Every structure is written in C-alpha cells, then in structure tokens.
Amino acid sequence: MRRHRYRRRGPPPWWPANEAWPPAGPRRHGRGRFVRRIAALFAALLFLSAVGAVTLISRLVNYGFGGSPLAIAPIAGVTIVGIFLIALLLVGMRRFAVPLGDIVEAANRVAEGDYSARVAGQGPPSLRTVGGAFNTMASRLEAQDRQRRDLMADIAHELRTPLSVIQGRLEGLLDGVYPRDDRTIGVVIDETRLLARLVDDLRTLANAESGTLNLKKEPTDLAILIQDVVRSFSTDAQDRHVALVVDAPADLPLIAVDPLRIREVIANVISNALHHTPAGGTVSIAAQVRNEQMAVTVTDTGSGIGPEELPKVFERFYKGRSSRGSGLGLTIAKNLVSAHGGAIRAESAAGSGTTVSFTLPLQLS
C-alpha cells in the first residue's frame, strides 16, 4: 500500500509545533484494503447467486427429467454460464472498485493535510464525475490554504514595520539618542496611526469577505459625497502639484448606500491614483447614470499598469513596483462595492494612465 509522503518524512512545514503528528483520529484504511474488501464482497455475492441459480435449475431439470442422465448436460451448461458471468462481473467490479479506491485514498490524504491529492479520471461516468468534483474541491482547499499562509506572512510583514519604528523611537528616547520634543513624539504618533489604520483595514476586509459587514444604507447624494472626498485630498494634491477634476452633475438621483463605506471606496481609489500620478498630472473623478446604474470613474495620467500586473491590483497586499502603503486599499474597495451589489474594475496600459470604475445599483431599497 502506498504511504502518504508526510508519514514518511514527518509533518508538513506549516503544521503547528505543539500538535502531534500524524493527527489523532479514526484509523483510515488505504486504497488496497478497500479494493480487496469490495472485491471479496462482490465475489461472495456473485458466487452465492451462481450457486443458487445452478441449484434452482438443477432441481427444475431433475423434476422434469426424473433424474435421468439427460439432466447432466443442462446442469453443466448452467455451471459454465455461471462461471463466465462471475468472471465478467468481477472484471466489471474491478473497473468500479479501483477508481473508487483511488477516491478513498485521495480523501484520506486530504484529511491528513495533503491538499495536492488528485484523482485520475477513470472508471464509469458517474465515478469520473465524482473524481472531477473531488479534484475541484482539493484545488480550492489547496488555494485557500496557500492564501491563508500568505496572508499571515503579509500581515506579519506589514505590522513589523510600524512596530519597529515605534520601538526604535521609544528606545532612543529612553537612551537619550532622540530629544524628547514634539517632533520625535509626533513620529511615534504617526506610526501608531498607521498601525491603527492597518488594523482597521484588516477588520473591514475580514468582515467584508465573511459577509458579516454591517451596512447602514440611506438615500445618498453621490455628487455631494464625491465633492466632500475631493476636498479632503485637496492639500495632498496641491503638495504633489496634481490637479483634481470633478464631473458630478448636481441632478444625480439619490441611491441607497452606506455613505461611510462608499466614501472609503472613493477615498481609496483617489489616494491610489494620486500616488501614481507625477507632478503636473491630473486625476479626474466622474459620476453618471449608465445602464440603470450609478457609475463612478477615477482616471489618472500616471505611468499606468502593465498587463502582467493589472489582474492583481485587487488582490490582498499586492503592491506594484512604485506602490506604497499596505496594499489593501483596492481590495477593500472591491469588497465594499460587492457588498453593495455593485462591481469594480481597472483598465490601464503602461504609459497611458489608469482608470478605475465601479457601479452601484440605483434602487433606493
């Protein structure tokens, strides 16, 4: 019987150090034992069925011929036919039991933490369907496990930077390396704010992805909301020498949204556009009704995003070559828009700027 690779080499790298390996649980049987049991069961059933059929026909023949030698030929024929049927059914049973045994073995491997287990497409159509569904499940589990490990590593990395700055500054204050003035304390406060913002972003992202985000929808004038967000970025835009242009008609219909969450979406998109637009560039924000939806578009005149990076801009902690921040802004924007029943997308080409647009339902209910 083929052994699981981790049983031969020890636990996988991600297995907790304080937990025993292999994991405790009911004893699992491998593919070989399962196939042998199925084969024995089928063989026993077929043998009993053949013996019963031969016995029944023998009694009928003996009854009809009075036990004469003429009964030997029919009984021999029935016996040969029975043996042939047993052999034929055993072959069919093997065609059924082997792929089913593969599924059992792969399921045991997944239960033990090996999400790379896959089932070969063989056997009857019904078993091939089950095998395909199993492979899809295992692929998703493997992807989720990889994302979980990557997420933990990314969170640790993002938290380490502000914590290191805070610790270093405070130790410097205690040792007299830094003067105990407002400027030094201000640096520490800025890092604590960055840390608090990161924690808030992680909490928002976790609630949005788990479907537990509480939206407080109310009729909202999106034009006023956009103008308010743009005003909050006016100082930053002036310092960067970037122009902010707004095209949001005052007669836009009211829409039912959570204004704080949609404000966060707009702010994240505008902030991302400002960070990628050089001095002398422009960031344009437009809102209009399109195809019975409210459409908001943010366009910058930055360097753009290459085709290899564009599909990743909404992924957690993804940062381009010139990106700063936590890498959660667009991910949070995507989840908040989806929570409102809308959609968001990005269009760009290297050297020609980027456009991020999202749509929201017009219904007020």
VEXDORO-671009 format. One record per residue: x, y, z of N, C-alpha, C in turn. Coordinates in steps of 0.05 Angstrom, whole numbers, plus 5000, padded with zeros to 4 digits. Example, Ala and Ser with C-alpha at 12.3 -4.5 7.8 and 13.67 -1.06 7.14 Angstrom:
SITE  n.xx  n.yy  n.zz  ca.xx  ca.yy  ca.zz  c.xx  c.yy  c.zz
SITE  5264  4886  5156   5246   4910   5156  5264  4934  5156
SITE  5257  4955  5142   5273   4979   5143  5258  5001  5157
***
This chain:
SITE  n.xx  n.yy  n.zz  ca.xx  ca.yy  ca.zz  c.xx  c.yy  c.zz
SITE  5017  4976  5000   5000   5000   5000  5018  5025  5000
SITE  5012  5044  4982   5028   5068   4980  5023  5085  5005
SITE  5044  5094  5017   5042   5110   5041  5041  5140  5034
SITE  5029  5155  5052   5027   5184   5049  5056  5195  5052
SITE  5063  5215  5036   5090   5225   5037  5098  5237  5064
SITE  5078  5250  5078   5084   5262   5103  5089  5241  5125
SITE  5077  5218  5122   5082   5197   5142  5111  5187  5140
SITE  5123  5190  5117   5150   5181   5113  5170  5203  5121
SITE  5163  5228  5118   5182   5250   5122  5175  5268  5145
SITE  5154  5263  5160   5146   5279   5182  5124  5299  5174
SITE  5117  5317  5192   5095   5335   5187  5102  5356  5166
SITE  5082  5368  5153   5087   5390   5133  5098  5414  5147
SITE  5110  5433  5132   5124   5456   5144  5105  5473  5161
SITE  5079  5475  5152   5061   5493   5166  5047  5480  5190
SITE  5053  5454  5197   5040   5441   5219  5049  5453  5245
SITE  5030  5459  5264   5038   5472   5290  5057  5454  5305
SITE  5077  5467  5317   5098   5452   5331  5088  5438  5357
SITE  5066  5448  5368   5056   5437   5393  5034  5416  5389
SITE  5030  5408  5365   5010   5387   5359  5023  5362  5348
SITE  5013  5339  5357   5025   5314   5350  5019  5308  5320
SITE  5039  5294  5308   5036   5285   5280  5041  5255  5279
SITE  5025  5239  5265   5001   5247   5249  4978  5255  5267
SITE  4959  5270  5257   4936   5279   5273  4920  5256  5284
SITE  4911  5259  5309   4894   5238   5321  4867  5237  5308
SITE  4856  5213  5306   4830   5210   5293  4825  5181  5287
SITE  4802  5175  5275   4796   5147   5269  4816  5135  5249
SITE  4821  5110  5252   4840   5096   5234  4829  5096  5206
SITE  4847  5104  5187   4838   5106   5159  4850  5082  5144
SITE  4834  5071  5126   4843   5048   5110  4850  5058  5083
SITE  4871  5046  5072   4881   5054   5046  4865  5043  5023
SITE  4875  5049  4999   4861   5041   4975  4862  5011  4971
SITE  4885  4998  4977   4887   4969   4972  4868  4953  4989
SITE  4866  4959  5015   4847   4944   5032  4818  4949  5024
SITE  4812  4974  5016   4785   4979   5007  4778  4963  4982
SITE  4796  4962  4962   4791   4947   4938  4788  4918  4944
SITE  4805  4907  4961   4803   4878   4968  4776  4872  4981
SITE  4767  4889  4998   4741   4884   5012  4718  4885  4992
SITE  4719  4905  4974   4698   4907   4954  4698  4883  4936
SITE  4722  4874  4928   4725   4850   4911  4714  4826  4925
SITE  4721  4822  4950   4712   4799   4965  4681  4799  4968
SITE  4670  4823  4972   4641   4825   4975  4627  4818  4949
SITE  4637  4829  4927   4625   4823   4901  4628  4794  4894
SITE  4652  4783  4899   4656   4755   4893  4638  4737  4909
SITE  4634  4743  4934   4616   4727   4951  4587  4728  4941
SITE  4579  4752  4935   4551   4756   4925  4547  4741  4898
SITE  4567  4743  4880   4564   4730   4854  4565  4700  4857
SITE  4583  4690  4875   4585   4661   4879  4559  4650  4890
SITE  4548  4664  4910   4523   4654   4921  4500  4655  4901
SITE  4500  4677  4885   4480   4679   4864  4482  4657  4844
SITE  4507  4650  4835   4511   4629   4816  4503  4602  4827
SITE  4512  4597  4852   4504   4571   4864  4474  4568  4867
SITE  4461  4590  4875   4432   4589   4877  4419  4584  4850
SITE  4429  4597  4829   4417   4594   4803  4421  4565  4793
SITE  4446  4554  4796   4451   4527   4788  4434  4507  4804
SITE  4431  4511  4830   4415   4493   4846  4386  4494  4837
SITE  4376  4518  4832   4348   4521   4824  4343  4507  4797
SITE  4360  4512  4778   4356   4500   4752  4360  4469  4753
SITE  4379  4460  4770   4383   4432   4773  4358  4418  4784
SITE  4345  4430  4803   4321   4419   4814  4298  4418  4793
SITE  4297  4440  4778   4276   4440   4757  4281  4419  4736
SITE  4307  4416  4728   4314   4395   4708  4308  4367  4719
SITE  4317  4362  4744   4312   4336   4756  4282  4330  4758
SITE  4268  4351  4764   4239   4347   4766  4227  4341  4739
SITE  4237  4353  4717   4226   4349   4691  4235  4323  4678
SITE  4260  4314  4684   4271   4290   4671  4272  4266  4689
SITE  4263  4270  4714   4263   4248   4733  4290  4239  4741
SITE  4309  4256  4741   4336   4249   4750  4351  4233  4730
SITE  4344  4233  4704   4358   4217   4684  4384  4230  4676
SITE  4401  4216  4663   4427   4227   4654  4424  4251  4636
SITE  4401  4255  4624   4397   4279   4606  4399  4305  4622
SITE  4397  4303  4649   4398   4328   4665  4427  4338  4668
SITE  4447  4320  4662   4474   4329   4667  4482  4351  4648
SITE  4474  4349  4623   4482   4370   4603  4471  4397  4610
SITE  4445  4400  4616   4436   4427   4624  4450  4438  4649
SITE  4455  4420  4669   4469   4430   4693  4497  4439  4687
SITE  4511  4424  4670   4539   4431   4663  4538  4458  4647
SITE  4519  4461  4630   4517   4486   4615  4512  4510  4633
SITE  4493  4506  4652   4487   4528   4670  4511  4534  4687
SITE  4526  4514  4695   4550   4519   4711  4571  4535  4696
SITE  4575  4528  4671   4595   4542   4654  4586  4571  4650
SITE  4560  4575  4645   4550   4602   4642  4553  4618  4668
SITE  4548  4605  4691   4551   4618   4716  4580  4627  4721
SITE  4599  4609  4715   4627   4616   4718  4634  4639  4700
SITE  4625  4639  4675   4630   4661   4656  4619  4687  4666
SITE  4595  4686  4677   4583   4711   4688  4598  4721  4712
SITE  4607  4702  4729   4623   4711   4752  4649  4725  4743
SITE  4663  4714  4723   4687   4726   4713  4681  4753  4701
SITE  4659  4755  4685   4652   4780   4673  4645  4802  4693
SITE  4631  4794  4714   4623   4813   4734  4647  4822  4751
SITE  4666  4803  4756   4690   4810   4771  4706  4831  4756
SITE  4707  4828  4729   4721   4848   4713  4707  4876  4716
SITE  4681  4875  4714   4666   4900   4717  4669  4911  4745
SITE  4669  4894  4765   4673   4903   4793  4700  4917  4796
SITE  4721  4906  4783   4747   4918   4785  4747  4946  4772
SITE  4733  4948  4750   4731   4974   4736  4717  4995  4754
SITE  4700  4985  4772   4686   5003   4790  4701  5007  4816
SITE  4713  4986  4827   4726   4988   4853  4753  5003  4852
SITE  4768  5000  4831   4795   5013   4830  4792  5043  4831
SITE  4776  5056  4813   4774   5085   4815  4762  5094  4841
SITE  4743  5078  4852   4731   5085   4878  4752  5084  4900
SITE  4769  5064  4898   4791   5062   4918  4810  5086  4916
SITE  4815  5095  4891   4832   5119   4887  4820  5143  4901
SITE  4793  5146  4899   4780   5168   4912  4783  5166  4943
SITE  4780  5142  4954   4783   5138   4983  4811  5145  4991
SITE  4831  5136  4976   4859   5142   4984  4864  5172  4982
SITE  4854  5186  4961   4858   5215   4959  4844  5230  4981
SITE  4820  5220  4989   4805   5233   5011  4820  5230  5037
SITE  4833  5207  5042   4849   5204   5066  4873  5223  5066
SITE  4885  5227  5043   4908   5246   5041  4899  5275  5047
SITE  4876  5282  5036   4866   5309   5041  4859  5313  5071
SITE  4847  5292  5083   4841   5293   5111  4866  5296  5129
SITE  4888  5287  5119   4913   5289   5134  4929  5314  5127
SITE  4918  5331  5111   4930   5357   5105  4945  5359  5079
SITE  4944  5338  5062   4958   5339   5036  4937  5347  5015
SITE  4935  5374  5010   4915   5383   4991  4924  5381  4962
SITE  4947  5369  4957   4956   5365   4930  4945  5339  4918
SITE  4931  5323  4934   4920   5298   4925  4900  5302  4902
SITE  4902  5286  4881   4883   5288   4858  4875  5259  4850
SITE  4853  5258  4836   4842   5232   4827  4843  5231  4797
SITE  4854  5208  4786   4855   5205   4757  4827  5200  4746
SITE  4821  5211  4723   4795   5208   4711  4792  5180  4698
SITE  4781  5161  4712   4778   5134   4702  4753  5121  4714
SITE  4744  5099  4703   4721   5086   4713  4695  5094  4699
SITE  4673  5086  4709   4647   5093   4698  4643  5124  4698
SITE  4624  5134  4681   4620   5163   4681  4612  5175  4708
SITE  4597  5160  4724   4589   5171   4750  4613  5175  4768
SITE  4632  5156  4768   4656   5158   4784  4675  5179  4773
SITE  4676  5183  4747   4692   5204   4735  4681  5231  4744
SITE  4655  5234  4746   4643   5259   4755  4650  5264  4784
SITE  4648  5243  4801   4656   5246   4829  4686  5253  4831
SITE  4702  5240  4815   4731   5247   4816  4736  5276  4807
SITE  4722  5285  4787   4726   5313   4779  4717  5333  4800
SITE  4695  5327  4814   4686   5344   4836  4706  5343  4859
SITE  4717  5320  4864   4737   5318   4886  4762  5334  4879
SITE  4771  5333  4854   4795   5349   4846  4789  5378  4848
SITE  4765  5387  4841   4758   5415   4844  4759  5424  4873
SITE  4747  5407  4890   4748   5413   4919  4776  5414  4930
SITE  4793  5395  4922   4820   5395   4932  4836  5419  4922
SITE  4831  5427  4897   4844   5451   4886  4837  5476  4902
SITE  4811  5478  4908   4803   5502   4924  4814  5501  4952
SITE  4815  5478  4964   4826   5476   4991  4856  5483  4990
SITE  4870  5474  4970   4898   5480   4967  4903  5509  4963
SITE  4886  5522  4946   4889   5551   4942  4883  5567  4967
SITE  4862  5559  4982   4855   5573   5006  4876  5570  5027
SITE  4888  5546  5029   4909   5541   5049  4934  5558  5042
SITE  4940  5560  5016   4963   5576   5008  4957  5606  5013
SITE  4932  5615  5007   4926   5643   5013  4927  5649  5043
SITE  4918  5630  5059   4919   5634   5088  4947  5638  5098
SITE  4965  5621  5088   4993   5623   5097  5006  5649  5086
SITE  4999  5656  5061   5010   5681   5050  4999  5705  5065
SITE  4973  5704  5073   4961   5726   5087  4975  5730  5114
SITE  4980  5708  5129   4993   5710   5155  5021  5722  5152
SITE  5035  5714  5131   5062   5725   5126  5060  5755  5119
SITE  5041  5762  5103   5038   5790   5095  5030  5808  5118
SITE  5012  5798  5135   5004   5814   5159  5027  5818  5177
SITE  5043  5797  5182   5066   5799   5199  5086  5819  5188
SITE  5089  5819  5161   5108   5838   5149  5098  5867  5152
SITE  5072  5871  5147   5061   5898   5148  5061  5909  5177
SITE  5056  5892  5196   5056   5901   5224  5084  5906  5235
SITE  5103  5892  5224   5131   5894   5234  5143  5921  5230
SITE  5137  5934  5207   5150   5960   5201  5142  5982  5221
SITE  5116  5988  5224   5110   6009   5244  5117  6002  5272
SITE  5115  5976  5279   5123   5968   5306  5153  5972  5311
SITE  5169  5966  5291   5198   5970   5293  5205  6000  5296
SITE  5190  6017  5281   5195   6046   5284  5188  6056  5311
SITE  5164  6047  5321   5155   6056   5347  5175  6047  5369
SITE  5183  6021  5367   5201   6011   5387  5228  6025  5386
SITE  5238  6030  5362   5264   6043   5360  5263  6072  5370
SITE  5242  6086  5364   5240   6113   5373  5238  6115  5404
SITE  5221  6097  5415   5218   6098   5444  5243  6090  5458
SITE  5258  6070  5448   5283   6063   5460  5303  6085  5457
SITE  5302  6100  5435   5320   6122   5431  5314  6145  5450
SITE  5288  6149  5456   5280   6169   5476  5291  6162  5503
SITE  5288  6136  5511   5298   6128   5537  5328  6129  5540
SITE  5342  6124  5518   5371   6124   5518  5383  6151  5513
SITE  5366  6171  5507   5376   6197   5502  5386  6202  5474
SITE  5382  6182  5456   5390   6185   5428  5374  6207  5414
SITE  5348  6206  5419   5330   6226   5407  5321  6246  5429
SITE  5318  6271  5422   5309   6291   5441  5279  6286  5447
SITE  5272  6292  5472   5244   6288   5480  5228  6313  5473
SITE  5224  6317  5447   5209   6340   5438  5184  6331  5422
SITE  5168  6351  5414   5144   6345   5399  5149  6331  5373
SITE  5170  6337  5360   5176   6325   5334  5181  6295  5336
SITE  5196  6287  5356   5202   6259   5360  5177  6244  5368
SITE  5162  6255  5386   5137   6243   5394  5117  6242  5371
SITE  5117  6262  5354   5100   6262   5331  5105  6239  5312
SITE  5131  6232  5308   5137   6209   5291  5125  6183  5303
SITE  5127  6180  5329   5115   6156   5342  5085  6156  5338
SITE  5072  6179  5342   5043   6181   5339  5035  6174  5310
SITE  5050  6184  5290   5044   6178   5262  5046  6148  5257
SITE  5065  6134  5269   5068   6105   5265  5045  6090  5279
SITE  5036  6100  5302   5014   6087   5315  4988  6091  5299
SITE  4985  6114  5286   4962   6118   5269  4963  6100  5245
SITE  4987  6096  5234   4990   6078   5211  4982  6049  5220
SITE  4991  6042  5244   4985   6015   5255  4955  6012  5259
SITE  4942  6033  5270   4914   6032   5275  4898  6030  5249
SITE  4908  6044  5228   4895   6044   5202  4897  6016  5190
SITE  4920  6004  5193   4924   5977   5182  4905  5957  5196
SITE  4903  5959  5222   4885   5941   5237  4856  5946  5229
SITE  4848  5971  5225   4821   5976   5216  4816  5965  5188
SITE  4836  5968  5171   4833   5957   5144  4830  5927  5144
SITE  4845  5913  5161   4843   5884   5163  4816  5876  5174
SITE  4806  5891  5194   4780   5884   5205  4758  5888  5184
SITE  4759  5911  5169   4740   5916   5148  4741  5894  5127
SITE  4765  5887  5119   4768   5866   5098  4758  5840  5108
SITE  4763  5832  5133   4754   5807   5143  4723  5806  5145
SITE  4711  5828  5154   4682   5829   5155  4669  5828  5127
SITE  4681  5842  5108   4670   5842   5081  4672  5814  5068
SITE  4695  5801  5071   4698   5775   5059  4682  5753  5072
SITE  4676  5756  5098   4660   5736   5112  4630  5742  5109
SITE  4622  5764  5098   4594   5771   5094  4581  5782  5119
SITE  4597  5790  5139   4586   5800   5164  4588  5830  5167
SITE  4595  5843  5145   4597   5873   5145  4570  5885  5148
SITE  4567  5902  5167   4541   5915   5173  4539  5941  5157
SITE  4522  5942  5137   4519   5966   5120  4495  5982  5130
SITE  4499  6007  5135   4477   6025   5143  4469  6043  5119
SITE  4452  6031  5103   4445   6045   5078  4425  6067  5083
SITE  4428  6089  5068   4409   6111   5069  4410  6126  5042
SITE  4389  6140  5035   4390   6155   5010  4413  6175  5010
SITE  4430  6174  4990   4454   6189   4990  4458  6204  4963
SITE  4466  6229  4965   4472   6245   4941  4502  6240  4935
SITE  4507  6224  4914   4535   6216   4908  4552  6240  4900
SITE  4540  6260  4887   4555   6283   4878  4566  6298  4902
SITE  4550  6302  4922   4560   6316   4947  4581  6299  4960
SITE  4577  6273  4961   4597   6255   4974  4624  6257  4960
SITE  4623  6257  4933   4648   6258   4918  4662  6285  4923
SITE  4647  6307  4922   4659   6333   4927  4672  6334  4955
SITE  4659  6322  4975   4670   6322   5002  4696  6306  5003
SITE  4697  6283  4989   4722   6267   4989  4744  6283  4975
SITE  4738  6295  4953   4758   6310   4937  4770  6333  4954
SITE  4753  6347  4969   4762   6368   4986  4783  6358  5007
SITE  4778  6334  5017   4797   6323   5037  4824  6317  5025
SITE  4825  6314  4998   4851   6308   4984  4863  6333  4972
SITE  4850  6356  4974   4860   6380   4960  4888  6388  4969
SITE  4894  6387  4995   4920   6395   5004  4942  6376  4994
SITE  4936  6350  4995   4955   6330   4985  4960  6333  4956
SITE  4938  6339  4940   4941   6343   4912  4958  6368  4905
SITE  4954  6389  4921   4970   6413   4916  4999  6408  4922
SITE  5005  6394  4944   5033   6388   4950  5046  6371  4928
SITE  5031  6354  4915   5041   6338   4893  5040  6351  4866
SITE  5027  6375  4865   5024   6390   4840  5007  6374  4820
SITE  4986  6361  4831   4968   6345   4814  4941  6358  4815
SITE  4928  6361  4793   4901   6374   4791  4879  6353  4796
SITE  4859  6360  4812   4836   6343   4816  4812  6355  4801
SITE  4801  6340  4783   4779   6350   4766  4754  6333  4772
SITE  4732  6345  4778   4707   6331   4786  4686  6337  4765
SITE  4673  6316  4756   4650   6318   4737  4627  6302  4749
SITE  4612  6314  4768   4590   6300   4781  4566  6319  4781
SITE  4547  6315  4762   4524   6333   4760  4508  6334  4786
SITE  4497  6358  4791   4482   6362   4816  4455  6348  4816
SITE  4446  6340  4792   4419   6328   4790  4421  6297  4790
SITE  4442  6286  4799   4444   6256   4801  4423  6246  4820
SITE  4410  6223  4813   4390   6212   4832  4402  6202  4857
SITE  4386  6202  4878   4396   6190   4904  4397  6160  4901
SITE  4417  6149  4915   4420   6120   4915  4422  6110  4944
SITE  4413  6086  4949   4414   6075   4977  4441  6061  4981
SITE  4459  6074  4995   4486   6063   5001  4493  6070  5030
SITE  4514  6057  5040   4525   6065   5065  4545  6087  5059
SITE  4539  6112  5065   4557   6135   5057  4585  6133  5067
SITE  4589  6122  5092   4616   6120   5103  4632  6099  5087
SITE  4619  6077  5079   4634   6056   5065  4640  6065  5036
SITE  4621  6078  5023   4626   6087   4995  4646  6110  4996
SITE  4645  6126  5016   4666   6147   5019  4694  6134  5021
SITE  4695  6112  5036   4721   6097   5038  4730  6086  5011
SITE  4711  6076  4995   4717   6066   4968  4729  6089  4951
SITE  4715  6111  4950   4724   6134   4933  4751  6144  4943
SITE  4754  6146  4969   4780   6156   4980  4803  6137  4974
SITE  4798  6111  4975   4820   6092   4969  4828  6094  4940
SITE  4808  6096  4922   4814   6098   4893  4829  6124  4887
SITE  4819  6146  4898   4832   6172   4892  4860  6172  4904
SITE  4864  6162  4928   4890   6161   4941  4909  6145  4923
SITE  4900  6122  4913   4917   6106   4896  4925  6120  4871
SITE  4905  6135  4859   4911   6150   4835  4931  6172  4839
SITE  4928  6187  4862   4947   6208   4868  4975  6198  4871
SITE  4978  6175  4884   5005   6164   4889  5019  6156  4863
SITE  5004  6151  4842   5016   6142   4817  5015  6163  4795
SITE  5008  6188  4802   5007   6209   4783  5030  6229  4788
SITE  5047  6234  4768   5070   6252   4773  5061  6281  4774
SITE  5079  6298  4782   5074   6327   4783  5066  6337  4756
SITE  5045  6354  4756   5035   6365   4731  5013  6348  4719
SITE  5007  6325  4731   4986   6307   4721  4959  6314  4731
SITE  4939  6298  4723   4911   6303   4730  4898  6278  4739
SITE  4881  6280  4760   4864   6258   4768  4835  6268  4765
SITE  4820  6254  4748   4792   6262   4742  4773  6242  4755
SITE  4752  6254  4768   4732   6238   4781  4705  6245  4768
SITE  4691  6225  4757   4666   6230   4743  4645  6211  4754
SITE  4620  6220  4754   4597   6204   4763  4574  6208  4743
SITE  4561  6187  4735   4538   6189   4717  4521  6164  4719
SITE  4496  6167  4709   4478   6144   4707  4483  6130  4681
SITE  4489  6103  4683   4495   6088   4658  4482  6060  4661
SITE  4466  6054  4641   4453   6027   4641  4438  6021  4667
SITE  4423  6041  4676   4407   6038   4701  4424  6033  4725
SITE  4449  6043  4725   4467   6040   4748  4482  6067  4751
SITE  4490  6072  4776   4507   6095   4781  4536  6086  4776
SITE  4549  6100  4758   4577   6094   4751  4596  6116  4760
SITE  4617  6109  4775   4637   6127   4784  4664  6119  4772
SITE  4677  6139  4760   4703   6133   4746  4724  6151  4756
SITE  4747  6140  4762   4771   6155   4771  4793  6149  4751
SITE  4803  6170  4737   4823   6167   4716  4847  6184  4723
SITE  4871  6173  4721   4895   6188   4726  4913  6189  4701
SITE  4932  6206  4701   4951   6208   4679  4978  6198  4687
SITE  4979  6177  4704   5003   6166   4713  5017  6148  4693
SITE  5035  6132  4703   5051   6115   4685  5036  6090  4676
SITE  5013  6085  4688   4997   6062   4680  5007  6036  4693
SITE  4992  6015  4687   4998   5988   4698  5002  5969  4675
SITE  5023  5953  4677   5029   5934   4656  5009  5911  4656
SITE  5006  5897  4633   4987   5875   4631  4992  5852  4650
SITE  5017  5848  4659   5022   5826   4677  5014  5834  4706
SITE  5012  5859  4712   5004   5868   4739  4975  5875  4742
SITE  4962  5882  4720   4934   5892   4721  4915  5872  4734
SITE  4916  5845  4728   4897   5827   4741  4901  5824  4771
SITE  4924  5834  4782   4930   5830   4810  4924  5854  4828
SITE  4915  5877  4816   4913   5901   4831  4892  5900  4854
SITE  4873  5881  4852   4852   5879   4873  4859  5857  4892
SITE  4882  5844  4890   4890   5823   4909  4901  5835  4934
SITE  4897  5821  4956   4906   5830   4982  4936  5833  4983
SITE  4945  5856  4994   4973   5862   4998  4990  5863  4973
SITE  4976  5864  4950   4992   5866   4925  5002  5895  4922
SITE  5027  5898  4915   5039   5924   4910  5055  5923  4884
SITE  5051  5944  4868   5068   5947   4844  5096  5956  4851
SITE  5112  5960  4831   5140   5968   4836  5142  5995  4850
SITE  5123  6013  4844   5125   6040   4856  5103  6044  4877
SITE  5090  6023  4886   5068   6025   4905  5078  6028  4933
SITE  5062  6042  4949   5067   6045   4978  5042  6038  4993
SITE  5044  6039  5019   5020   6032   5035  5018  6003  5041
SITE  4995  5994  5050   4991   5966   5058  4984  5948  5036
SITE  4975  5959  5013   4966   5941   4991  4938  5931  4996
SITE  4923  5943  5013   4895   5934   5019  4874  5953  5008
SITE  4882  5977  4999   4862   5997   4991  4842  5988  4970
SITE  4853  5978  4947   4835   5969   4925  4821  5943  4932
SITE  4833  5927  4949   4820   5902   4957  4795  5909  4974
SITE  4799  5928  4993   4776   5936   5009  4755  5950  4992
SITE  4763  5966  4972   4744   5979   4954  4728  5958  4939
SITE  4741  5938  4929   4727   5917   4915  4706  5903  4932
SITE  4713  5896  4957   4695   5882   4974  4672  5900  4983
SITE  4677  5925  4988   4655   5943   4996  4636  5948  4973
SITE  4646  5950  4949   4628   5954   4926  4612  5928  4922
SITE  4624  5905  4924   4610   5880   4921  4588  5877  4942
SITE  4594  5886  4967   4574   5885   4988  4550  5902  4982
SITE  4553  5922  4966   4530   5939   4958  4516  5928  4932
SITE  4526  5906  4922   4514   5894   4898  4525  5906  4873
SITE  4548  5919  4874   4560   5931   4851  4584  5916  4841
SITE  4599  5928  4823   4623   5916   4811  4644  5937  4807
SITE  4669  5929  4807   4691   5948   4804  4711  5935  4785
SITE  4725  5951  4769   4745   5941   4751  4766  5962  4745
SITE  4788  5954  4735   4810   5972   4729  4819  5968  4700
SITE  4824  5990  4686   4834   5989   4658  4859  6006  4657
SITE  4879  5996  4643   4904   6010   4642  4922  5999  4620
SITE  4941  6014  4613   4962   6006   4595  4987  6021  4603
SITE  5010  6008  4602   5035   6020   4610  5040  6046  4595
SITE  5044  6068  4611   5050   6094   4599  5026  6110  4592
SITE  5001  6101  4596   4977   6116   4588  4957  6120  4610
SITE  4966  6118  4635   4948   6123   4658  4930  6099  4664
SITE  4914  6103  4685   4897   6081   4695  4869  6092  4701
SITE  4849  6076  4695   4821   6083   4701  4809  6061  4719
SITE  4800  6069  4742   4785   6051   4760  4756  6060  4761
SITE  4738  6042  4754   4710   6050   4754  4694  6029  4770
SITE  4673  6038  4783   4655   6020   4797  4626  6029  4793
SITE  4608  6010  4795   4580   6015   4791  4564  6007  4816
SITE  4542  6021  4821   4525   6016   4844  4496  6015  4834
SITE  4479  5998  4846   4451   5997   4838  4437  6024  4844
SITE  4417  6031  4828   4403   6056   4832  4380  6053  4851
SITE  4371  6029  4857   4348   6025   4874  4352  6037  4902
SITE  4331  6048  4912   4332   6060   4939  4323  6040  4961
SITE  4319  6016  4954   4310   5996   4974  4331  5974  4976
***
